[in-house]
Amino acid sequence: MTHSGHHGAPPPIGADPGVPILRPPVKAALDLLAHRRSAPLRSLAEPGPNPAELEQMLTLAARTPDHGRLVPWRFIVIEGADREAAGRRLDALYLAQNPDLPEAKRTMWMAYMMRAPLVVLVVSRPDPASKVPVWNQALSAGAVCMSLTFAAAAMGFATQWLLKWPVRDPAAAAILGVGAGEQVAGCLHIGRPTEETPDRPRPDLAAIVTRWSPDTTVASAPAADI
């Protein structure tokens, strides 16, 4: 029998393959998962993350499942006065597309971009030549969005994840720096919460969880002629 210094110390990871590593639950993490809320955009306020907080937030968001280690996503950060500049360009494009737009709505996208102190676009950029299916790569981008919301919540911020016209319209998305072959998975607005967001009704697990058994059958479409 060998001794590694302290009696009862756990063996290093990998020293005894097949033996489960029994880790205790992390209560703070479970509480965060149970209580995180999406905040109304109107409720997000200054101050936003400082440079160090933003770097930590994005670093944590990037720790996400990524089949093939392709990093099929990237971030576009819009903050400070650049939010207003981006909003003005979006308003100009929107007016060109909708020339009969009422006067009251001609600065709507600038107001939208200014609502929160920080806007982060999570951009999906799948590699179609990879052996990893594009769907897997797109799901990874979605996972980044969710990781970013949790990272922000853990650091005391609140978020609203949206996909409005500025990231759905190709010309508008191009204004924000989205390139050809890319698509925005999430437009994350981040700031300090100014109100407690009440929880919304959550799905009934009994209605959405099934357990497979050998008797499980699902009607399938008829096979296509070959």
N, C-alpha and C positions, 0 to 999 in steps of 0.2 A: 504494500500500500504506500503510495507516495503522498507527501504533504506539500501544500503550496503556500504555507506560511501561517494561515489562521485556520483553526479547526472549524469545520462547518461552513467555510466559504464556498460559494457556488463555483463549479468548474467554469473555465472560460468558454464562451460560445464556440461550438464546434468541437470541443474536447471529447464529448460523448454523444455522437450522433444518435438521433432517435429518442433521446430523453427530452420530454417537454420542458420548456422554460416557463415556469409559473410566475407570471408577473401580477402584482396586485392591481385592481382597478384604479384608475386615476379619476378621483371624484370631481376635481375641478374641470377636467375635460368633459366628463359626462354631463355636468351641470351646464356647461357652455353649449353642448349639443342639444340639450333639452330646452334651453331658454333663449337661444338666438332668434331674433326676429328681423324681418326686413322692415326698415324704417321708411315712412313716407318721405318722398323727395323733399317736400316743403319743410320737413323737420330737421334736415341736416344743416349744421352750422359750423362756422370757424370755431377753433382752429383745426385745420386739417393736419395730417401727419407731417412731421418735420422730415428732413432728408434721411436721417438715420432710421426713423420709424418706417418710412416708405420703403427703404431698402430691405429692412427686416420683413416687412409685410410681403413684398414681392418674392423674397427668398423663400419664405414659408409657402407661398402659393405655388411656387415652382416645384415643390416637393410633392409631386402628384404621380399617380400611375401613368406610365409612358411606355407602352409596348414597343420594344425595339430601340428604346432610348433615342427617339428621333427628334425630340423637342419640337412637336408639330404645332407650336403656338408661340406667340410673343406678346409683349406688352407695349401699348402706346399710352404714355402718361400726359395728361393735359391738366395744367394747374396754373394758379396765379392769373396774370393778365392774359395769358394765352387762351384761357377759357372764353373771354369776351371776343378776342380776335377770331377764334374758331366759330363762335356763335354768329358773328356778323357775316362771315362768309357763307355759313349755312343758310342764314336768312336770305341772303342775296340769291342763292341758288333756288331756294324754295319759292321766292317771289317770281323768279323767271319761269319756274314750272307751273306756278299758280298766279297768273297776272291779275286775277280778280280778287285776290286775297284782301280781306278787310284790313283797314289801317291798324286796327287793334292787334292783329296777329302778325304784323310784319317784323316784329322783334321777338317772336315767341321762342326761337331756337337759341338766341343769345340768352334769354331769361332761363331757358332750360339748362344750358351749359353752366350758368352761374349759380344754379341752385345749391350745389355742394362745393366745398373748397377743393375737391380733387375728383377727377374723372380718370378712370383707368379702363382702356379697351383691352380685352383679351381677344387676340386675333388668332383664329385657326388658320394654319398654313400647312395642310396635309401634303405629303409627298406621294403623288399617285404612282410613282415608279417603285415605291417600296413594296416589299412582300407583306407588310402590315396593312390590313384593309383600311381604306380611308375612313370607314365608320369608326374603327378603333381609335384612329387619330383624332377624329372629331370629338369622340367621347372624352379623350384626354383633355382637350381644350375646355370642355364643360366642367371637368373635374377641377381644373385650375380655377375657374370662376368660383366654384363652391369653396375651394381651399382659401381663396382670397377673402371671401365673406367671413369665414371662420377666423382667419388670421386677424382681420380688422376687428372683429368682435372681441377676440382675446386681448387685443391691445387697447380696448376701451372705445372703439369707434363703432359707427353704425353704417350700414350699406343699403343701397337699393340697386338691384340688378335689373337693367332694362334693355330692350332691343327695339328702340323707336326708329322713326324715319332716318335720322342721321347715319345710322349704321346699316339700315336695310337697303337704302338707295345707293347704287354703285357710285354715282357721281358725288353724292354727299360723303360717303365713306372715303372716297379718294381725297377729299378735302382734309379729312382727319388722318391721312397717311396710310390707309389700307390699300394694298397693292393688288394687282391682278392675281387671280388664283387664291386670294385670301378671303376670309369671311369672319365677321365679328361674332364671337360666341357670347360675349357679354360686355355690356357697357356698365361698369361698376361706379356708382356715385358714392363717395366716401366722405364722411364728416362726423362731427360730434352730435350725438342725439340730443334733442331738446325736449323730448317727451318719451314716456314709456309706451311702447307699442303693445296693445293688447294682443294676446294670442288669437289666432283664427282657428276654426274647426279643422282638425286633422283627420286624415283618412282612418276609417274603421278597419283595423287589420283583418277582421273576419271577412271583409268584403274584398280584400286584395291579396290575401295570402292563400295559396293552395300548396298542398304537399303531394309530390309525385309518388305513385305506386305502380307496380307492374300492371295494374288494371286501368291506369290512366290512358284515355284515348281522346284524340282531338280530331274532329272531322277535317279532312284535307281536301284541297282542290284536286280535281282530276288531273292525271298526268298529261302533259302536253304531248302531242304527236311529234315523233322524231322522224 
